[in-house]
């Protein structure tokens, strides 16, 4: 799977591609502000709050 980024995200000083893939959370969740992520058959929900925080829940 390829990393998902917006071009301005790649130029953030704290991010280095050598540290691993970079994913832009807003692109992952889309207009819905939530995305489901599956790990070992368990479903997790990634959500962006109105305050702009990320929450990952089971």
PDB file of N, CA, C, O and CB in Angstrom:
ATOM      1  N   UNK A   1       0.846  -1.177   0.000  1.00  0.00           N
ATOM      2  CA  UNK A   1       0.000   0.000   0.000  1.00  0.00           C
ATOM      3  C   UNK A   1       0.891   1.239   0.000  1.00  0.00           C
ATOM      4  O   UNK A   1       1.900   1.286   0.704  1.00  0.00           O
ATOM      5  CB  UNK A   1      -0.962  -0.001   1.222  1.00  0.00           C
ATOM      6  N   UNK A   2       0.521   2.215  -0.773  1.00  0.00           N
ATOM      7  CA  UNK A   2       1.291   3.450  -0.849  1.00  0.00           C
ATOM      8  C   UNK A   2       0.829   4.434   0.204  1.00  0.00           C
ATOM      9  O   UNK A   2      -0.329   4.420   0.621  1.00  0.00           O
ATOM     10  CB  UNK A   2       1.179   4.071  -2.234  1.00  0.00           C
ATOM     11  N   UNK A   3       1.745   5.288   0.627  1.00  0.00           N
ATOM     12  CA  UNK A   3       1.399   6.330   1.584  1.00  0.00           C
ATOM     13  C   UNK A   3       0.436   7.312   0.925  1.00  0.00           C
ATOM     14  O   UNK A   3       0.505   7.555  -0.280  1.00  0.00           O
ATOM     15  CB  UNK A   3       2.670   7.061   2.099  1.00  0.00           C
ATOM     16  N   UNK A   4      -0.446   7.862   1.721  1.00  0.00           N
ATOM     17  CA  UNK A   4      -1.438   8.820   1.229  1.00  0.00           C
ATOM     18  C   UNK A   4      -1.101  10.171   1.840  1.00  0.00           C
ATOM     19  O   UNK A   4      -1.152  10.338   3.058  1.00  0.00           O
ATOM     20  CB  UNK A   4      -2.911   8.377   1.588  1.00  0.00           C
ATOM     21  N   UNK A   5      -0.758  11.131   0.994  1.00  0.00           N
ATOM     22  CA  UNK A   5      -0.371  12.432   1.512  1.00  0.00           C
ATOM     23  C   UNK A   5      -0.880  13.552   0.633  1.00  0.00           C
ATOM     24  O   UNK A   5      -1.157  13.361  -0.552  1.00  0.00           O
ATOM     25  CB  UNK A   5       1.130  12.520   1.642  1.00  0.00           C
ATOM     26  N   UNK A   6      -0.999  14.721   1.230  1.00  0.00           N
ATOM     27  CA  UNK A   6      -1.175  15.938   0.454  1.00  0.00           C
ATOM     28  C   UNK A   6       0.221  16.517   0.298  1.00  0.00           C
ATOM     29  O   UNK A   6       1.071  16.307   1.163  1.00  0.00           O
ATOM     30  CB  UNK A   6      -2.182  16.963   1.147  1.00  0.00           C
ATOM     31  N   UNK A   7       0.472  17.227  -0.761  1.00  0.00           N
ATOM     32  CA  UNK A   7       1.823  17.713  -1.028  1.00  0.00           C
ATOM     33  C   UNK A   7       2.365  18.581   0.094  1.00  0.00           C
ATOM     34  O   UNK A   7       3.555  18.497   0.397  1.00  0.00           O
ATOM     35  CB  UNK A   7       1.843  18.487  -2.317  1.00  0.00           C
ATOM     36  N   UNK A   8       1.532  19.424   0.732  1.00  0.00           N
ATOM     37  CA  UNK A   8       2.049  20.277   1.802  1.00  0.00           C
ATOM     38  C   UNK A   8       2.442  19.456   3.029  1.00  0.00           C
ATOM     39  O   UNK A   8       3.291  19.889   3.809  1.00  0.00           O
ATOM     40  CB  UNK A   8       1.007  21.329   2.189  1.00  0.00           C
ATOM     41  N   UNK A   9       1.843  18.280   3.215  1.00  0.00           N
ATOM     42  CA  UNK A   9       2.182  17.427   4.341  1.00  0.00           C
ATOM     43  C   UNK A   9       3.619  16.929   4.237  1.00  0.00           C
ATOM     44  O   UNK A   9       4.310  16.826   5.251  1.00  0.00           O
ATOM     45  CB  UNK A   9       1.220  16.247   4.420  1.00  0.00           C
ATOM     46  N   UNK A  10       4.071  16.624   3.046  1.00  0.00           N
ATOM     47  CA  UNK A  10       5.418  16.095   2.857  1.00  0.00           C
ATOM     48  C   UNK A  10       6.502  17.079   3.261  1.00  0.00           C
ATOM     49  O   UNK A  10       7.626  16.670   3.552  1.00  0.00           O
ATOM     50  CB  UNK A  10       5.614  15.698   1.425  1.00  0.00           C
ATOM     51  N   UNK A  11       6.190  18.360   3.283  1.00  0.00           N
ATOM     52  CA  UNK A  11       7.195  19.367   3.577  1.00  0.00           C
ATOM     53  C   UNK A  11       7.203  19.785   5.044  1.00  0.00           C
ATOM     54  O   UNK A  11       7.896  20.735   5.406  1.00  0.00           O
ATOM     55  CB  UNK A  11       6.972  20.572   2.711  1.00  0.00           C
ATOM     56  N   UNK A  12       6.451  19.097   5.888  1.00  0.00           N
ATOM     57  CA  UNK A  12       6.427  19.393   7.310  1.00  0.00           C
ATOM     58  C   UNK A  12       7.787  19.014   7.900  1.00  0.00           C
ATOM     59  O   UNK A  12       8.270  17.911   7.644  1.00  0.00           O
ATOM     60  CB  UNK A  12       5.261  18.631   8.028  1.00  0.00           C
ATOM     61  N   UNK A  13       8.416  19.890   8.678  1.00  0.00           N
ATOM     62  CA  UNK A  13       9.776  19.627   9.174  1.00  0.00           C
ATOM     63  C   UNK A  13       9.889  18.424  10.105  1.00  0.00           C
ATOM     64  O   UNK A  13      10.977  17.863  10.235  1.00  0.00           O
ATOM     65  CB  UNK A  13      10.281  20.833   9.889  1.00  0.00           C
ATOM     66  N   UNK A  14       8.805  18.011  10.755  1.00  0.00           N
ATOM     67  CA  UNK A  14       8.880  16.879  11.677  1.00  0.00           C
ATOM     68  C   UNK A  14       8.749  15.535  10.973  1.00  0.00           C
ATOM     69  O   UNK A  14       8.920  14.493  11.606  1.00  0.00           O
ATOM     70  CB  UNK A  14       7.808  17.001  12.728  1.00  0.00           C
ATOM     71  N   UNK A  15       8.447  15.536   9.677  1.00  0.00           N
ATOM     72  CA  UNK A  15       8.218  14.286   8.954  1.00  0.00           C
ATOM     73  C   UNK A  15       9.395  13.950   8.052  1.00  0.00           C
ATOM     74  O   UNK A  15       9.913  14.798   7.326  1.00  0.00           O
ATOM     75  CB  UNK A  15       6.936  14.374   8.129  1.00  0.00           C
ATOM     76  N   UNK A  16       9.805  12.677   8.121  1.00  0.00           N
ATOM     77  CA  UNK A  16      10.844  12.180   7.215  1.00  0.00           C
ATOM     78  C   UNK A  16      10.323  10.892   6.604  1.00  0.00           C
ATOM     79  O   UNK A  16       9.889   9.993   7.323  1.00  0.00           O
ATOM     80  CB  UNK A  16      12.219  11.949   7.961  1.00  0.00           C
ATOM     81  N   UNK A  17      10.362  10.798   5.296  1.00  0.00           N
ATOM     82  CA  UNK A  17       9.876   9.592   4.623  1.00  0.00           C
ATOM     83  C   UNK A  17      10.670   8.362   5.048  1.00  0.00           C
ATOM     84  O   UNK A  17      10.158   7.244   4.996  1.00  0.00           O
ATOM     85  CB  UNK A  17       9.952   9.762   3.105  1.00  0.00           C
ATOM     86  N   UNK A  18      11.911   8.561   5.466  1.00  0.00           N
ATOM     87  CA  UNK A  18      12.731   7.424   5.884  1.00  0.00           C
ATOM     88  C   UNK A  18      12.220   6.792   7.178  1.00  0.00           C
ATOM     89  O   UNK A  18      12.615   5.675   7.511  1.00  0.00           O
ATOM     90  CB  UNK A  18      14.177   7.864   6.062  1.00  0.00           C
ATOM     91  N   UNK A  19      11.346   7.489   7.915  1.00  0.00           N
ATOM     92  CA  UNK A  19      10.772   6.940   9.155  1.00  0.00           C
ATOM     93  C   UNK A  19       9.606   6.000   8.887  1.00  0.00           C
ATOM     94  O   UNK A  19       9.105   5.371   9.819  1.00  0.00           O
ATOM     95  CB  UNK A  19      10.311   8.069  10.063  1.00  0.00           C
ATOM     96  N   UNK A  20       9.164   5.889   7.653  1.00  0.00           N
ATOM     97  CA  UNK A  20       8.049   5.016   7.298  1.00  0.00           C
ATOM     98  C   UNK A  20       7.019   5.775   6.496  1.00  0.00           C
ATOM     99  O   UNK A  20       7.184   6.969   6.246  1.00  0.00           O
ATOM    100  CB  UNK A  20       7.407   4.418   8.546  1.00  0.00           C
ATOM    101  N   UNK A  21       5.955   5.098   6.087  1.00  0.00           N
ATOM    102  CA  UNK A  21       4.919   5.739   5.282  1.00  0.00           C
ATOM    103  C   UNK A  21       4.264   6.905   6.020  1.00  0.00           C
ATOM    104  O   UNK A  21       4.166   6.906   7.247  1.00  0.00           O
ATOM    105  CB  UNK A  21       3.862   4.719   4.884  1.00  0.00           C
ATOM    106  N   UNK A  22       3.823   7.884   5.257  1.00  0.00           N
ATOM    107  CA  UNK A  22       3.134   9.041   5.809  1.00  0.00           C
ATOM    108  C   UNK A  22       1.704   9.030   5.276  1.00  0.00           C
ATOM    109  O   UNK A  22       1.486   8.962   4.067  1.00  0.00           O
ATOM    110  CB  UNK A  22       3.871  10.379   5.443  1.00  0.00           C
ATOM    111  N   UNK A  23       0.731   9.097   6.186  1.00  0.00           N
ATOM    112  CA  UNK A  23      -0.675   9.099   5.799  1.00  0.00           C
ATOM    113  C   UNK A  23      -1.323  10.376   6.305  1.00  0.00           C
ATOM    114  O   UNK A  23      -1.183  10.725   7.477  1.00  0.00           O
ATOM    115  CB  UNK A  23      -1.413   7.849   6.350  1.00  0.00           C
ATOM    116  N   UNK A  24      -2.019  11.062   5.441  1.00  0.00           N
ATOM    117  CA  UNK A  24      -2.750  12.256   5.838  1.00  0.00           C
ATOM    118  C   UNK A  24      -4.102  11.806   6.369  1.00  0.00           C
ATOM    119  O   UNK A  24      -4.905  11.252   5.618  1.00  0.00           O
ATOM    120  CB  UNK A  24      -2.907  13.264   4.644  1.00  0.00           C
ATOM    121  N   UNK A  25      -4.367  12.034   7.644  1.00  0.00           N
ATOM    122  CA  UNK A  25      -5.590  11.545   8.285  1.00  0.00           C
ATOM    123  C   UNK A  25      -6.846  12.070   7.606  1.00  0.00           C
ATOM    124  O   UNK A  25      -7.836  11.346   7.504  1.00  0.00           O
ATOM    125  CB  UNK A  25      -5.603  11.936   9.747  1.00  0.00           C
ATOM    126  N   UNK A  26      -6.825  13.311   7.141  1.00  0.00           N
ATOM    127  CA  UNK A  26      -8.019  13.877   6.497  1.00  0.00           C
ATOM    128  C   UNK A  26      -8.320  13.171   5.171  1.00  0.00           C
ATOM    129  O   UNK A  26      -9.484  13.043   4.789  1.00  0.00           O
ATOM    130  CB  UNK A  26      -7.832  15.389   6.258  1.00  0.00           C
ATOM    131  N   UNK A  27      -7.288  12.718   4.475  1.00  0.00           N
ATOM    132  CA  UNK A  27      -7.524  11.953   3.247  1.00  0.00           C
ATOM    133  C   UNK A  27      -8.026  10.549   3.575  1.00  0.00           C
ATOM    134  O   UNK A  27      -8.830   9.989   2.830  1.00  0.00           O
ATOM    135  CB  UNK A  27      -6.236  11.874   2.403  1.00  0.00           C
ATOM    136  N   UNK A  28      -7.560   9.982   4.675  1.00  0.00           N
ATOM    137  CA  UNK A  28      -8.022   8.649   5.086  1.00  0.00           C
ATOM    138  C   UNK A  28      -9.502   8.656   5.450  1.00  0.00           C
ATOM    139  O   UNK A  28     -10.243   7.756   5.054  1.00  0.00           O
ATOM    140  CB  UNK A  28      -7.200   8.144   6.272  1.00  0.00           C
ATOM    141  N   UNK A  29      -9.932   9.657   6.196  1.00  0.00           N
ATOM    142  CA  UNK A  29     -11.309   9.658   6.682  1.00  0.00           C
ATOM    143  C   UNK A  29     -12.297  10.284   5.707  1.00  0.00           C
ATOM    144  O   UNK A  29     -13.491   9.993   5.780  1.00  0.00           O
ATOM    145  CB  UNK A  29     -11.380  10.383   7.986  1.00  0.00           C
ATOM    146  N   UNK A  30     -11.835  11.130   4.804  1.00  0.00           N
ATOM    147  CA  UNK A  30     -12.720  11.753   3.830  1.00  0.00           C
ATOM    148  C   UNK A  30     -13.708  12.702   4.473  1.00  0.00           C
ATOM    149  O   UNK A  30     -13.470  13.206   5.570  1.00  0.00           O
ATOM    150  CB  UNK A  30     -13.461  10.700   3.060  1.00  0.00           C
ATOM    151  N   UNK A  31     -14.813  12.946   3.797  1.00  0.00           N
ATOM    152  CA  UNK A  31     -15.820  13.890   4.275  1.00  0.00           C
ATOM    153  C   UNK A  31     -16.548  13.397   5.527  1.00  0.00           C
ATOM    154  O   UNK A  31     -17.144  14.183   6.263  1.00  0.00           O
ATOM    155  CB  UNK A  31     -16.825  14.160   3.181  1.00  0.00           C
ATOM    156  N   UNK A  32     -16.490  12.100   5.752  1.00  0.00           N
ATOM    157  CA  UNK A  32     -17.201  11.492   6.867  1.00  0.00           C
ATOM    158  C   UNK A  32     -16.531  11.742   8.220  1.00  0.00           C
ATOM    159  O   UNK A  32     -17.177  11.608   9.259  1.00  0.00           O
ATOM    160  CB  UNK A  32     -17.325  10.016   6.636  1.00  0.00           C
ATOM    161  N   UNK A  33     -15.244  12.104   8.219  1.00  0.00           N
ATOM    162  CA  UNK A  33     -14.433  12.321   9.416  1.00  0.00           C
ATOM    163  C   UNK A  33     -14.195  11.036  10.209  1.00  0.00           C
ATOM    164  O   UNK A  33     -13.702  11.094  11.335  1.00  0.00           O
ATOM    165  CB  UNK A  33     -15.098  13.348  10.305  1.00  0.00           C
ATOM    166  N   UNK A  34     -14.539   9.875   9.638  1.00  0.00           N
ATOM    167  CA  UNK A  34     -14.231   8.598  10.276  1.00  0.00           C
ATOM    168  C   UNK A  34     -13.743   7.602   9.229  1.00  0.00           C
ATOM    169  O   UNK A  34     -14.117   7.668   8.058  1.00  0.00           O
ATOM    170  CB  UNK A  34     -15.468   8.042  11.021  1.00  0.00           C
ATOM    171  N   UNK A  35     -12.902   6.683   9.680  1.00  0.00           N
ATOM    172  CA  UNK A  35     -12.438   5.594   8.819  1.00  0.00           C
ATOM    173  C   UNK A  35     -12.360   4.331   9.669  1.00  0.00           C
ATOM    174  O   UNK A  35     -12.033   4.393  10.854  1.00  0.00           O
ATOM    175  CB  UNK A  35     -11.044   5.927   8.161  1.00  0.00           C
ATOM    176  N   UNK A  36     -12.655   3.208   9.071  1.00  0.00           N
ATOM    177  CA  UNK A  36     -12.525   1.931   9.765  1.00  0.00           C
ATOM    178  C   UNK A  36     -11.214   1.287   9.350  1.00  0.00           C
ATOM    179  O   UNK A  36     -10.873   1.249   8.168  1.00  0.00           O
ATOM    180  CB  UNK A  36     -13.730   0.992   9.457  1.00  0.00           C
ATOM    181  N   UNK A  37     -10.489   0.786  10.331  1.00  0.00           N
ATOM    182  CA  UNK A  37      -9.198   0.149  10.106  1.00  0.00           C
ATOM    183  C   UNK A  37      -9.273  -1.246  10.692  1.00  0.00           C
ATOM    184  O   UNK A  37      -9.708  -1.416  11.830  1.00  0.00           O
ATOM    185  CB  UNK A  37      -8.024   0.972  10.740  1.00  0.00           C
ATOM    186  N   UNK A  38      -8.856  -2.249   9.932  1.00  0.00           N
ATOM    187  CA  UNK A  38      -8.908  -3.641  10.385  1.00  0.00           C
ATOM    188  C   UNK A  38      -7.504  -4.128  10.693  1.00  0.00           C
ATOM    189  O   UNK A  38      -6.583  -3.959   9.893  1.00  0.00           O
ATOM    190  CB  UNK A  38      -9.577  -4.548   9.324  1.00  0.00           C
ATOM    191  N   UNK A  39      -7.353  -4.739  11.870  1.00  0.00           N
ATOM    192  CA  UNK A  39      -6.086  -5.345  12.279  1.00  0.00           C
ATOM    193  C   UNK A  39      -6.392  -6.695  12.901  1.00  0.00           C
ATOM    194  O   UNK A  39      -7.095  -6.777  13.908  1.00  0.00           O
ATOM    195  CB  UNK A  39      -5.302  -4.427  13.278  1.00  0.00           C
ATOM    196  N   UNK A  40      -5.867  -7.745  12.306  1.00  0.00           N
ATOM    197  CA  UNK A  40      -6.061  -9.112  12.819  1.00  0.00           C
ATOM    198  C   UNK A  40      -7.535  -9.434  13.050  1.00  0.00           C
ATOM    199  O   UNK A  40      -7.891 -10.059  14.048  1.00  0.00           O
ATOM    200  CB  UNK A  40      -5.286  -9.301  14.123  1.00  0.00           C
ATOM    201  N   UNK A  41      -8.381  -9.007  12.130  1.00  0.00           N
ATOM    202  CA  UNK A  41      -9.797  -9.321  12.207  1.00  0.00           C
ATOM    203  C   UNK A  41     -10.598  -8.419  13.132  1.00  0.00           C
ATOM    204  O   UNK A  41     -11.816  -8.570  13.230  1.00  0.00           O
ATOM    205  CB  UNK A  41      -9.959 -10.716  12.641  1.00  0.00           C
ATOM    206  N   UNK A  42      -9.945  -7.485  13.814  1.00  0.00           N
ATOM    207  CA  UNK A  42     -10.646  -6.550  14.689  1.00  0.00           C
ATOM    208  C   UNK A  42     -10.764  -5.208  13.979  1.00  0.00           C
ATOM    209  O   UNK A  42      -9.834  -4.754  13.313  1.00  0.00           O
ATOM    210  CB  UNK A  42      -9.907  -6.395  16.054  1.00  0.00           C
ATOM    211  N   UNK A  43     -11.936  -4.579  14.137  1.00  0.00           N
ATOM    212  CA  UNK A  43     -12.208  -3.308  13.464  1.00  0.00           C
ATOM    213  C   UNK A  43     -12.016  -2.160  14.450  1.00  0.00           C
ATOM    214  O   UNK A  43     -12.561  -2.178  15.553  1.00  0.00           O
ATOM    215  CB  UNK A  43     -13.646  -3.287  12.873  1.00  0.00           C
ATOM    216  N   UNK A  44     -11.251  -1.183  14.049  1.00  0.00           N
ATOM    217  CA  UNK A  44     -11.024   0.024  14.828  1.00  0.00           C
ATOM    218  C   UNK A  44     -11.595   1.199  14.050  1.00  0.00           C
ATOM    219  O   UNK A  44     -11.686   1.152  12.823  1.00  0.00           O
ATOM    220  CB  UNK A  44      -9.507   0.231  15.133  1.00  0.00           C
ATOM    221  N   UNK A  45     -11.978   2.249  14.760  1.00  0.00           N
ATOM    222  CA  UNK A  45     -12.506   3.449  14.121  1.00  0.00           C
ATOM    223  C   UNK A  45     -11.551   4.609  14.402  1.00  0.00           C
ATOM    224  O   UNK A  45     -11.255   4.924  15.554  1.00  0.00           O
ATOM    225  CB  UNK A  45     -13.952   3.774  14.630  1.00  0.00           C
ATOM    226  N   UNK A  46     -11.082   5.229  13.334  1.00  0.00           N
ATOM    227  CA  UNK A  46     -10.259   6.433  13.426  1.00  0.00           C
ATOM    228  C   UNK A  46     -11.188   7.611  13.172  1.00  0.00           C
ATOM    229  O   UNK A  46     -11.883   7.657  12.157  1.00  0.00           O
ATOM    230  CB  UNK A  46      -9.047   6.408  12.399  1.00  0.00           C
ATOM    231  N   UNK A  47     -11.194   8.571  14.109  1.00  0.00           N
ATOM    232  CA  UNK A  47     -12.125   9.694  13.998  1.00  0.00           C
ATOM    233  C   UNK A  47     -11.388  10.994  14.249  1.00  0.00           C
ATOM    234  O   UNK A  47     -10.524  11.072  15.122  1.00  0.00           O
ATOM    235  CB  UNK A  47     -13.301   9.541  14.985  1.00  0.00           C
ATOM    236  N   UNK A  48     -11.737  12.019  13.475  1.00  0.00           N
ATOM    237  CA  UNK A  48     -11.232  13.365  13.726  1.00  0.00           C
ATOM    238  C   UNK A  48     -12.342  14.128  14.438  1.00  0.00           C
ATOM    239  O   UNK A  48     -13.459  14.232  13.930  1.00  0.00           O
ATOM    240  CB  UNK A  48     -10.791  14.089  12.387  1.00  0.00           C
ATOM    241  N   UNK A  49     -12.033  14.657  15.610  1.00  0.00           N
ATOM    242  CA  UNK A  49     -13.033  15.395  16.388  1.00  0.00           C
ATOM    243  C   UNK A  49     -13.210  16.801  15.824  1.00  0.00           C
ATOM    244  O   UNK A  49     -12.431  17.247  14.982  1.00  0.00           O
ATOM    245  CB  UNK A  49     -12.626  15.463  17.877  1.00  0.00           C
ATOM    246  N   UNK A  50     -14.233  17.486  16.294  1.00  0.00           N
ATOM    247  CA  UNK A  50     -14.463  18.872  15.877  1.00  0.00           C
ATOM    248  C   UNK A  50     -13.306  19.772  16.286  1.00  0.00           C
ATOM    249  O   UNK A  50     -13.063  20.804  15.660  1.00  0.00           O
ATOM    250  CB  UNK A  50     -15.767  19.400  16.473  1.00  0.00           C
ATOM    251  N   UNK A  51     -12.589  19.375  17.345  1.00  0.00           N
ATOM    252  CA  UNK A  51     -11.437  20.152  17.819  1.00  0.00           C
ATOM    253  C   UNK A  51     -10.168  19.813  17.048  1.00  0.00           C
ATOM    254  O   UNK A  51      -9.105  20.368  17.327  1.00  0.00           O
ATOM    255  CB  UNK A  51     -11.214  19.909  19.306  1.00  0.00           C
ATOM    256  N   UNK A  52     -10.273  18.891  16.065  1.00  0.00           N
ATOM    257  CA  UNK A  52      -9.127  18.534  15.248  1.00  0.00           C
ATOM    258  C   UNK A  52      -8.197  17.494  15.861  1.00  0.00           C
ATOM    259  O   UNK A  52      -7.047  17.368  15.440  1.00  0.00           O
ATOM    260  CB  UNK A  52      -8.356  19.744  14.955  1.00  0.00           C
ATOM    261  N   UNK A  53      -8.681  16.752  16.844  1.00  0.00           N
ATOM    262  CA  UNK A  53      -7.902  15.677  17.473  1.00  0.00           C
ATOM    263  C   UNK A  53      -8.231  14.350  16.814  1.00  0.00           C
ATOM    264  O   UNK A  53      -9.320  14.162  16.273  1.00  0.00           O
ATOM    265  CB  UNK A  53      -8.182  15.605  18.995  1.00  0.00           C
ATOM    266  N   UNK A  54      -7.270  13.427  16.865  1.00  0.00           N
ATOM    267  CA  UNK A  54      -7.491  12.070  16.344  1.00  0.00           C
ATOM    268  C   UNK A  54      -7.827  11.134  17.505  1.00  0.00           C
ATOM    269  O   UNK A  54      -7.180  11.164  18.551  1.00  0.00           O
ATOM    270  CB  UNK A  54      -6.231  11.554  15.566  1.00  0.00           C
ATOM    271  N   UNK A  55      -8.848  10.307  17.302  1.00  0.00           N
ATOM    272  CA  UNK A  55      -9.217   9.296  18.289  1.00  0.00           C
ATOM    273  C   UNK A  55      -9.318   7.958  17.563  1.00  0.00           C
ATOM    274  O   UNK A  55      -9.955   7.856  16.515  1.00  0.00           O
ATOM    275  CB  UNK A  55     -10.570   9.659  19.014  1.00  0.00           C
ATOM    276  N   UNK A  56      -8.690   6.944  18.126  1.00  0.00           N
ATOM    277  CA  UNK A  56      -8.760   5.584  17.613  1.00  0.00           C
ATOM    278  C   UNK A  56      -9.432   4.714  18.659  1.00  0.00           C
ATOM    279  O   UNK A  56      -8.943   4.603  19.783  1.00  0.00           O
ATOM    280  CB  UNK A  56      -7.346   5.037  17.253  1.00  0.00           C
ATOM    281  N   UNK A  57     -10.572   4.085  18.293  1.00  0.00           N
ATOM    282  CA  UNK A  57     -11.300   3.250  19.249  1.00  0.00           C
ATOM    283  C   UNK A  57     -11.583   1.887  18.644  1.00  0.00           C
ATOM    284  O   UNK A  57     -11.571   1.717  17.425  1.00  0.00           O
ATOM    285  CB  UNK A  57     -12.615   3.926  19.678  1.00  0.00           C
ATOM    286  N   UNK A  58     -11.837   0.926  19.509  1.00  0.00           N
ATOM    287  CA  UNK A  58     -12.193  -0.432  19.090  1.00  0.00           C
ATOM    288  C   UNK A  58     -13.660  -0.511  18.856  1.00  0.00           C
ATOM    289  O   UNK A  58     -14.171  -1.572  18.495  1.00  0.00           O
ATOM    290  CB  UNK A  58     -11.768  -1.470  20.123  1.00  0.00           C
TER     291      UNK A  58
END
